[in-house]
């Protein structure tokens, strides 16, 4: 059947960025499907954050059933095939409350005002997570279930659970496990000594337009072997690049050296 090939159908596990790169006209389908996708009109956000979000996750963010959004996108491609949906393990809403829910709260963050204003709270969330000690919880109030964060924070030793309190109110709990927990298998933190020994170096100029800075860094990182380090001289704190590093399991450390001067040391995971 035409369009039934795996390479010619939108699948729920595909990243939104991949879908839009391959079929740019599907942007209109996203925009019509839910007001939550209006951010995709912004070219910068369209090139960065969708790299972290699958079609199934985007559907939940937009208040849609993943199956419905996948079917709608494929219909726009003229495809009637229905890809298999392996989604149950992603959502934490409706699952039994975990025993660690009574753990003390290390940080509570409400990102609903930022989301309502069209902002991107990822940097705030990651900063809050760094304040949470083992045995404590990060409590996150949001407009939707933050499914993309589950994998990102798992790399830092967190497990997650989420409850739906209203139509646009979700409370996610992220528990940082004690050392040795099953999920606490992230890369060891970089030390000051690591800064004196790196295998490659990248310089990002002020006039380099997104997404070229991220592309340049990821290309340099791809050329390294696991365990090797890349030093990046940047002009700002690149929150979308840091999110990508978190997702792919690379360790990094950052130094803010003043206006227009940020250094990032990245150790390639493997």
Secondary structure, 3 states (H helix, E strand, C coil): CCCCCHHHCCCCCCEHHHHHHHCHHHHHHHHHHCHHHHHHHCHHHHHCHHHHCEHHHHHHHCCCCHHHHHHHHHHHCCCCCCCCCCCCCCCCCCCCCCHHHHCCEEEEEECHHHHHCCCCCHHHHHHHHHCCCCCCEEEEEECCCCHHHHHHHHCCCEEEEEEEEECCEEEEEEEECCCCCCCCCCCCCCCHHHHHCCCEEEECCCCCCCCHHHHHHHHHHHCCCCCCEEEEEECCCCHHHHHHHHHHCCEEEEEEEECCEEEEEEECCC
